Amino acid sequence: MGFEILAIPPKTLATLRAQEGAELLVDEEGGSPLRCCLGRAKAGEEIALVSYAPLREWVAETGADPGPYLESGPVFIHAADCGGPVDQGFPEAHRGASRVYRAYRRNGRILGGRLAQPGEVAECVLGEMFGDPEIAFIHVRAVEFGCFHFEVRRLPR
């Protein structure tokens, strides 16, 4: 079973950086999870806190109608273009922490979810979940705040 990890697309990032209400800040200690490159901010790095609706990408591509599941929430991104993720695999910066894996149908409606514990192998959790043919994509989220981290899409066979 194949899948791909997706950060926020570059075109969307440019829009988010320019949006009213975007907060520019310096991550003094470092470690903020970045949705543009799927890494962590370095100490002293300039980042932006923006409002992002992760289902909008799916809606734009498929015409799906997720109804009330079209939520927005805060995410951190680099304040300037960073070039996006370096690796196509599961982001190393997101291993070793509890995560919520929220599964969606093709119509953008939530199908279910799973709490993954720190000792679980992310690729195994994703493979298990994508064993359900109704799951089109999965959002990986923080447990503490429920924030969106990145999307995982099923690859066509």
ChimeraX attribute file (.defattr): number of C-alpha atoms within 10 A of each C-alpha:
attribute: neighborCount
match mode: 1-to-1
recipient: residues
	/A:1	11
	/A:2	12
	/A:3	18
	/A:4	13
	/A:5	20
	/A:6	21
	/A:7	20
	/A:8	22
	/A:9	13
	/A:10	15
	/A:11	8
	/A:12	13
	/A:13	22
	/A:14	13
	/A:15	10
	/A:16	20
	/A:17	22
	/A:18	11
	/A:19	12
	/A:20	10
	/A:21	11
	/A:22	16
	/A:23	14
	/A:24	16
	/A:25	15
	/A:26	15
	/A:27	16
	/A:28	13
	/A:29	11
	/A:30	14
	/A:31	14
	/A:32	18
	/A:33	19
	/A:34	24
	/A:35	23
	/A:36	27
	/A:37	24
	/A:38	24
	/A:39	19
	/A:40	20
	/A:41	22
	/A:42	15
	/A:43	13
	/A:44	12
	/A:45	17
	/A:46	17
	/A:47	21
	/A:48	21
	/A:49	20
	/A:50	21
	/A:51	19
	/A:52	19
	/A:53	14
	/A:54	20
	/A:55	20
	/A:56	19
	/A:57	13
	/A:58	16
	/A:59	16
	/A:60	10
	/A:61	8
	/A:62	12
	/A:63	13
	/A:64	16
	/A:65	17
	/A:66	19
	/A:67	10
	/A:68	8
	/A:69	14
	/A:70	14
	/A:71	13
	/A:72	15
	/A:73	14
	/A:74	16
	/A:75	19
	/A:76	25
	/A:77	28
	/A:78	24
	/A:79	22
	/A:80	13
	/A:81	13
	/A:82	11
	/A:83	10
	/A:84	19
	/A:85	18
	/A:86	10
	/A:87	11
	/A:88	10
	/A:89	12
	/A:90	17
	/A:91	17
	/A:92	11
	/A:93	13
	/A:94	20
	/A:95	15
	/A:96	14
	/A:97	14
	/A:98	17
	/A:99	22
	/A:100	22
	/A:101	25
	/A:102	20
	/A:103	25
	/A:104	22
	/A:105	17
	/A:106	18
	/A:107	15
	/A:108	24
	/A:109	17
	/A:110	16
	/A:111	15
	/A:112	13
	/A:113	15
	/A:114	14
	/A:115	15
	/A:116	19
	/A:117	15
	/A:118	13
	/A:119	10
	/A:120	13
	/A:121	12
	/A:122	19
	/A:123	13
	/A:124	10
	/A:125	16
	/A:126	23
	/A:127	14
	/A:128	11
	/A:129	20
	/A:130	21
	/A:131	11
	/A:132	10
	/A:133	9
	/A:134	13
	/A:135	20
	/A:136	18
	/A:137	27
	/A:138	26
	/A:139	22
	/A:140	25
	/A:141	20
	/A:142	17
	/A:143	15
	/A:144	9
	/A:145	9
	/A:146	13
	/A:147	18
	/A:148	23
	/A:149	23
	/A:150	22
	/A:151	21
	/A:152	20
	/A:153	18
	/A:154	18
	/A:155	11
	/A:156	7
	/A:157	5
